[in-house]
Amino acid sequence: MEEAKIIKGPDGKLQLENFYAPLEEAKVEIWRRWNDKELRKKVEEFLGGDVPESMKKKPRACLGRNIISPDIEFFHFLDLVKKIQLEPLGFEYLDDKFVAANSDKYHIGKFFFYSGKGKNSGNKIDVLKIIDFPKAEGKRFGNIKTIWGENFIDFHHRILDYALPGFTKEVFDASAWIRRKKSFERFYSSYLTLHICFGVLFETYLLDEDEIEFTEKIAVPTFNKIYKIFGMKPLVVRLIPSGEESNLYWWCYPASIKKLLRMMVVI
């Protein structure tokens, strides 16, 4: 197999090559690797024995986000997980700071509700601000309050449990695990290494103006470094379909969540 790289496709657009694993391939390969005791030992040694408890007993299908919240992307992740027949795991970084310029963070502070297609085939979307953006900017998630005074993290976990009862038990706050890595580079290397044999990562690496620097300078080189060390690539399955990466739809919440908020006397 060749190393991962960014290339120009036939249409002139940038694309990641030799990076994502097809879903069916990952479904088979994760168990082959999990059952390879020598490989697991090698990975554990590389990680200094620091494997999250939630990934020690069986391989998991992982979604890494600052806060796991029941948006459309999350439900799409669950649909893919059913096909791979692994148990899902939400990998959170709750100690992080809110920065509105980050699209993922912005859309957990301001909800966009998808209600289907309009008359001209456009998306029907309603918007609800959850936090005071100027007050939240630069604060750690745990120190942010919603505009009605609820802890920001507690709110997201509460609607997650309403939307999918009990799922918060499948969410791992990786903040302490991340701090132990001391540097972002070491963290990201460990994060991808987990997905050699302890899990399958569902993610989409962006190549637009805002994100290409991270993909080009962090994600791809780290991915290739791990490939050289272990002779196999981290198992990363594309989460969002190609060409749909910047579609607002994936950051939207189902209309049912808006109904939930009304029931919870939030709006």
C-alpha positions as CSV (number, residue, x, y, z in Angstrom):
1,M,0.0,0.0,0.0
2,E,1.2,3.5,-0.8
3,E,1.4,6.3,1.7
4,A,-1.5,8.8,2.1
5,K,-1.2,12.0,0.2
6,I,-3.2,15.0,-1.1
7,I,-3.6,15.1,-4.8
8,K,-5.7,16.9,-7.5
9,G,-8.5,14.8,-8.8
10,P,-9.6,14.7,-12.5
11,D,-12.0,17.6,-11.7
12,G,-9.1,19.7,-10.4
13,K,-10.3,19.5,-6.8
14,L,-8.0,18.3,-4.0
15,Q,-8.6,14.9,-2.6
16,L,-7.1,12.5,0.0
17,E,-5.6,9.4,-1.6
18,N,-4.7,6.1,0.2
19,F,-6.1,7.4,3.4
20,Y,-9.7,6.1,4.1
21,A,-10.5,2.5,4.6
22,P,-13.7,1.2,2.9
23,L,-16.4,0.4,5.4
24,E,-16.5,-3.3,4.6
25,E,-12.8,-3.6,4.7
26,A,-12.6,-2.0,8.1
27,K,-15.3,-4.3,9.4
28,V,-13.2,-7.4,8.7
29,E,-9.7,-5.9,9.3
30,I,-10.4,-4.5,12.8
31,W,-11.2,-8.0,14.1
32,R,-8.1,-9.5,12.4
33,R,-6.0,-6.9,14.1
34,W,-7.8,-7.2,17.4
35,N,-7.1,-10.9,17.5
36,D,-3.5,-10.4,16.7
37,K,-2.1,-10.4,20.3
38,E,1.4,-9.4,19.2
39,L,0.1,-6.4,17.3
40,R,-2.0,-5.3,20.3
41,K,1.0,-5.6,22.6
42,K,3.1,-3.5,20.2
43,V,0.5,-0.8,20.0
44,E,0.1,-0.8,23.8
45,E,3.8,-0.4,24.3
46,F,3.9,2.4,21.8
47,L,1.1,4.1,23.8
48,G,2.9,3.5,27.1
49,G,0.0,1.3,28.2
50,D,-2.3,4.3,28.1
51,V,-5.3,2.8,26.4
52,P,-8.7,4.2,27.4
53,E,-10.7,1.6,29.5
54,S,-13.6,1.8,27.1
55,M,-11.4,0.4,24.3
56,K,-9.7,-2.4,26.2
57,K,-12.3,-5.1,26.1
58,K,-13.4,-4.9,22.5
59,P,-12.8,-2.7,19.4
60,R,-15.1,0.3,19.1
61,A,-16.4,2.5,16.4
62,C,-15.2,6.0,17.4
63,L,-16.5,9.5,16.8
64,G,-14.2,12.2,18.1
65,R,-15.8,15.6,18.9
66,N,-15.5,18.3,21.5
67,I,-19.0,17.4,22.8
68,I,-21.0,14.5,21.5
69,S,-24.3,16.0,20.5
70,P,-27.3,14.6,18.6
71,D,-26.9,16.4,15.3
72,I,-27.5,14.8,11.8
73,E,-23.8,13.9,11.5
74,F,-24.1,11.9,14.8
75,F,-27.1,9.9,13.6
76,H,-25.3,9.3,10.3
77,F,-22.4,7.9,12.3
78,L,-24.8,5.5,14.1
79,D,-26.2,4.3,10.8
80,L,-22.6,3.5,9.6
81,V,-21.8,1.8,12.9
82,K,-24.7,-0.6,12.4
83,K,-23.1,-1.7,9.1
84,I,-19.7,-2.4,10.7
85,Q,-21.3,-4.1,13.7
86,L,-19.2,-2.5,16.4
87,E,-20.4,-0.6,19.5
88,P,-20.1,3.1,19.1
89,L,-18.0,5.3,21.3
90,G,-18.1,9.1,21.6
91,F,-14.6,10.5,22.2
92,E,-14.9,14.0,23.8
93,Y,-12.5,16.8,24.7
94,L,-14.5,18.7,27.3
95,D,-11.5,20.7,28.6
96,D,-11.2,22.5,25.3
97,K,-12.0,26.2,24.7
98,F,-14.9,27.6,22.7
99,V,-13.8,29.4,19.5
100,A,-16.6,30.5,17.2
101,A,-14.3,30.5,14.2
102,N,-14.2,26.7,14.4
103,S,-17.2,25.4,12.5
104,D,-17.7,22.3,14.7
105,K,-17.7,24.5,17.8
106,Y,-19.9,27.2,16.3
107,H,-22.6,24.7,15.4
108,I,-22.9,23.4,19.0
109,G,-23.4,27.0,20.2
110,K,-26.0,27.9,17.5
111,F,-28.4,25.2,16.5
112,F,-29.6,24.9,12.9
113,F,-32.7,22.7,12.6
114,Y,-33.3,20.8,9.4
115,S,-37.0,20.4,8.4
116,G,-36.7,19.0,5.0
117,K,-36.7,20.6,1.5
118,G,-38.5,23.8,0.6
119,K,-40.4,24.6,-2.6
120,N,-37.3,25.4,-4.6
121,S,-35.4,22.3,-3.3
122,G,-33.5,24.3,-0.8
123,N,-33.1,23.2,2.8
124,K,-35.7,24.4,5.3
125,I,-33.7,25.5,8.3
126,D,-34.6,27.2,11.5
127,V,-31.9,28.7,13.8
128,L,-31.7,28.9,17.6
129,K,-28.8,30.5,19.5
130,I,-27.8,28.4,22.5
131,I,-25.1,30.5,24.1
132,D,-24.0,34.2,24.2
133,F,-21.1,34.0,21.8
134,P,-19.1,37.0,23.0
135,K,-19.3,35.7,26.6
136,A,-18.4,32.2,25.6
137,E,-15.4,33.0,23.4
138,G,-12.2,31.6,24.8
139,K,-13.8,29.9,27.8
140,R,-13.5,26.2,28.5
141,F,-16.7,24.3,27.7
142,G,-17.3,23.5,31.3
143,N,-17.4,27.2,32.2
144,I,-20.0,28.2,29.6
145,K,-23.7,28.6,30.4
146,T,-26.5,28.4,27.9
147,I,-28.6,31.6,27.5
148,W,-31.1,30.1,30.0
149,G,-28.4,29.4,32.6
150,E,-27.7,25.7,32.2
151,N,-24.2,24.3,32.0
152,F,-23.3,24.0,28.3
153,I,-21.9,20.4,28.6
154,D,-24.8,19.2,30.7
155,F,-27.3,20.6,28.2
156,H,-25.7,18.7,25.3
157,H,-25.6,15.5,27.3
158,R,-29.2,16.0,28.4
159,I,-30.5,16.3,24.8
160,L,-28.2,13.4,23.8
161,D,-29.9,11.2,26.5
162,Y,-33.3,12.4,25.4
163,A,-32.6,11.6,21.7
164,L,-30.9,8.3,22.4
165,P,-31.5,7.1,26.0
166,G,-28.4,5.8,27.7
167,F,-25.9,6.8,25.1
168,T,-24.0,9.2,27.4
169,K,-22.7,6.0,29.0
170,E,-20.9,5.3,25.7
171,V,-19.2,8.7,25.8
172,F,-15.6,9.0,27.0
173,D,-14.2,12.4,28.2
174,A,-10.7,12.1,26.9
175,S,-9.5,15.4,28.5
176,A,-7.2,13.8,31.0
177,W,-5.9,11.3,28.4
178,I,-5.1,14.2,26.1
179,R,-3.3,16.2,28.8
180,R,-1.1,13.2,29.6
181,K,0.3,13.5,26.0
182,K,1.9,16.8,26.8
183,S,1.9,18.1,23.2
184,F,-0.7,18.2,20.4
185,E,1.6,16.2,18.1
186,R,2.0,13.4,20.7
187,F,-1.7,13.4,21.4
188,Y,-2.6,13.1,17.7
189,S,-0.1,10.3,17.1
190,S,-1.6,8.4,20.1
191,Y,-5.1,9.1,18.9
192,L,-4.5,7.7,15.4
193,T,-2.5,4.8,16.8
194,L,-5.5,3.7,18.9
195,H,-7.2,3.0,15.6
196,I,-4.6,0.5,14.5
197,C,-6.3,-2.2,16.4
198,F,-8.5,-0.8,19.3
199,G,-11.1,0.9,17.1
200,V,-12.2,2.2,13.8
201,L,-12.3,6.0,13.5
202,F,-15.1,7.7,11.6
203,E,-13.9,11.1,10.4
204,T,-13.8,13.4,7.5
205,Y,-10.6,15.4,6.9
206,L,-11.3,18.6,5.1
207,L,-9.3,20.2,2.3
208,D,-10.9,23.6,2.2
209,E,-9.1,26.8,2.9
210,D,-9.8,26.7,6.7
211,E,-8.8,23.1,7.3
212,I,-6.2,22.1,4.7
213,E,-3.3,23.2,6.9
214,F,-4.3,20.7,9.6
215,T,-4.9,17.9,7.2
216,E,-1.7,18.5,5.2
217,K,0.7,19.3,8.1
218,I,-0.7,17.2,11.0
219,A,-3.2,14.5,9.9
220,V,-1.5,13.1,6.8
221,P,2.1,13.1,8.1
222,T,1.0,11.5,11.4
223,F,-1.0,8.9,9.6
224,N,2.0,8.0,7.4
225,K,4.4,8.0,10.4
226,I,2.2,5.4,12.1
227,Y,2.0,3.4,8.9
228,K,5.8,3.2,8.8
229,I,6.0,2.1,12.5
230,F,3.4,-0.7,12.3
231,G,3.4,-1.6,8.7
232,M,-0.4,-0.9,8.5
233,K,-2.5,2.1,8.5
234,P,-4.9,3.4,11.1
235,L,-8.5,2.4,10.3
236,V,-10.2,5.6,9.3
237,V,-13.6,5.4,7.5
238,R,-14.9,8.5,5.7
239,L,-17.8,9.9,7.7
240,I,-19.3,12.5,5.4
241,P,-19.7,11.5,1.7
242,S,-17.2,13.1,-0.8
243,G,-18.4,16.5,-2.0
244,E,-20.7,17.0,1.0
245,E,-18.0,18.0,3.5
246,S,-19.1,21.7,3.7
247,N,-22.8,21.1,3.5
248,L,-24.6,22.8,6.4
249,Y,-26.9,19.8,6.6
250,W,-24.4,17.7,8.5
251,W,-24.2,20.3,11.3
252,C,-28.0,20.6,11.5
253,Y,-30.1,19.0,14.2
254,P,-33.3,17.0,13.2
255,A,-36.5,18.8,13.7
256,S,-37.3,16.3,16.4
257,I,-34.6,17.8,18.6
258,K,-36.4,21.2,18.4
259,K,-39.5,19.5,19.7
260,L,-37.5,18.0,22.5
261,L,-36.3,21.5,23.4
262,R,-39.8,22.7,23.6
263,M,-40.7,19.7,25.9
264,M,-37.8,20.6,28.1
265,V,-39.0,24.2,28.4
266,V,-35.9,25.5,26.9
267,I,-37.6,27.6,24.1
